[in-house]
Amino acid sequence: MKKYTFTESKDTRSGFGAGLLEAGKINSNVVALCADLIGSLKMEAFIKEFPERFFQIGIAEANMIGIAAGLTIGGKIPFTGTFANFSTGRVYDQIRQSVAYSGKNVKICASHAGLTLGEDGATHQILEDIGLMKMLPGMTVINTCDYNQTKAATIALVNHEGPVYLRFGRPVVPNFTPADQTFEIGKAILLNEGTDVTIIATGHLVWEAIQAGEELEKLGINAEIINIHTIKPLDEEAILKSVAKTRCVVTAEEHNRLGGLGDSVAQVLAQKLPTPQEYVAVNDSFGESGTPAQLMEKYGLNANSIVAAARKAISRK
């Protein structure tokens, strides 16, 4: 039973912008900070509605994280916004010491993640951010798949106490999850039931997993597809239930294969249900300049690669 319906294509960063506006309406303590990338983070609507609750920090990302941590002491709920590379790698020490170690209620919202940043190239295409963030004690890590899910996740963060890393992207991608969804942190979503292989995907690779499932169906292979939007805390119950049935798994993510979703799933399986697993991810390398489509093809982050990985995983049962 398929649980998705393609409606249109939209960018996930716009989902964040729409969600941020709604978050501001829900709670007057919600404030937003940006490091000179208002347009890229789609924060204009929030600023227009709540100008007194917005802080333009400029190109000073470390300062932005410090200010956000301080604002929580007065009961504010700060949402910081910049590119994923600048949200994590550039300010890791500030996040570790001022946010994670102190358990501050800061929402670190990161756009332009992964290869699909595109032409800006390897210096901006961070592929290590999920690993960096999930290793921090107490940090929740969310990687959304489409516009609707990003909007819902942003709204859900208002009532979640504690530091969060919310990761989304730049390009226009298929929008296929329900517009009226309730986002549950830490709860995986079963998109398609199957018996031959489990495909666990996150972010932009969820749609590619759906396309791979349709191709596998033509080959007589019945794939179970799971959308893991929350990488930490991971929905171990959903993973183990599915893999116990299919007895092999493919993980798919727009991230380095080291330290991302695949490694989190592998750790669960190694401890509780040893299972053949194949990775669809960037293989320990930096990216390069190119269009999102060109890069996803070159680095094997697409439906064809997921199909090949699924067939290999099945052969290892």
C-alpha positions, 0 to 999 in steps of 0.5 A: 500500500503506497502512502504518498501522492506527488502534487508539484515540485517545490524547494524545501527551503521555502517549506522552512520559510512557510513553517517559520512564519507559522511558528512565529504565530503559534508562540510569541517567544519564537525569534529568528536570526540570520547570517546575511542570507535572508533570501536564501533561507526564505525568511522574508515573510517572518520578518514582514510579520514580526520585524521586532523578533528578527535579528540580522547578525551579518556574516558572523555565524559563530556570533549568531549561535552565541546570541541564540544560546543567550536568548534562550535564557530569557525564554526565547525560542531562537531559530538560526538560519544560514547554509548547512556548511556555515551552520555546522562546520564553521561554528561547531565549537560554539554549538558544542559548548554554548548549545549542546553542552548547556542543553539550550533550546536553539533550533539550528536551521540549515539550508543548501545542504549536500551536493544539491547546493550545486554550482557553489562547489565543494567548499559549500557542499557539506556532506559531513553535517549529519555526522557532526550534529548527531554525535553531540549529546542531546542534539536532535537531528532532522533531515526533511524530504520535501516542502510539506514535511519541512514546513511541518517539521519547522512548526513542530520544533516550537513545542520541542524542548532542546537543541535541534539541527534541521537540515533542508535544501536548495533545489526544487524537488517533488512535493509528495507528503501530505500538506496537513501532516502532523510531524512526529520527531523520531517517528519513521514513515512507512511509504510502501509495504514490501517483503523483499528488501527494505529501503531506508532513505532520508532527505532528497533521496526519499523521492529517489527511493520511491522511484527505485521501488517502482523500478524494482516492482517491474523486476518482480522485487517488492521493496518496503520504503521507509522515510527516516526524517529524524536521524536522531533519535532514530526509530529503531522499532520501525527499522527492526520490524521491517528488516526482520521481514525483508532480511536485507536493507539499503540506506540512501542519503545525500551525505558522506557514507561515513557518519550519516544515516547508513551508519546509524542504521548499521549500528542498530542492526549490528547490535540487534539484527545482523543483516546485509546492508548496502549504502547509497551515499557519497563515498568518502569524498568532497563534491564539486561544481555542477548542477544538482542533477549532474552531481546526483548522477555522478555520485550515484545518489539516484534511483538507478543506484538504489535499484542496483544496491537493492539487488546486491543486498538481496543477493547477500541474503 
